[in-house]
Amino acid sequence: MNTVSLGEDLGIEASAELKERLAAHLTDPAVVLDGGAVRRVHTAAMQVLCAFFRSRGAQGLRTELRGCSDALRDAARLLGLSGQLGLPTQDEVKKQTVENAA
């Protein structure tokens, strides 16, 4: 399984480089994206990530996002992309909180 670090900066300036870096892994059997260091996120980078997940999913290939930073998680939530990136949606988080309340 290949692990690809997303780095600290996913601003618009970094989107083309992110696309190139991820393109090298489009056909890998399984890819883990490490988003733990992400501090800055722009919508363009989120679009690149979603396209990567969608393209790989259409081929039946496994993609995971691990070590997701708060900045990346918040961006995904605000844009309604949590589910597309394999992150728990706000409804799922609420459900887990209620189920674990007792």
Buried (B, 14 or more C-beta within 10 A) or exposed (E): EEEBBBBBBBBEEBBEEBBEBBEEBEEBEEBBBBBBBBEBBBBBBBBBBBEBBEBBEEEEBEBBBEBBBEBBBEBBBEBEBBEBBBBBBEEEEEEEEEEEEE
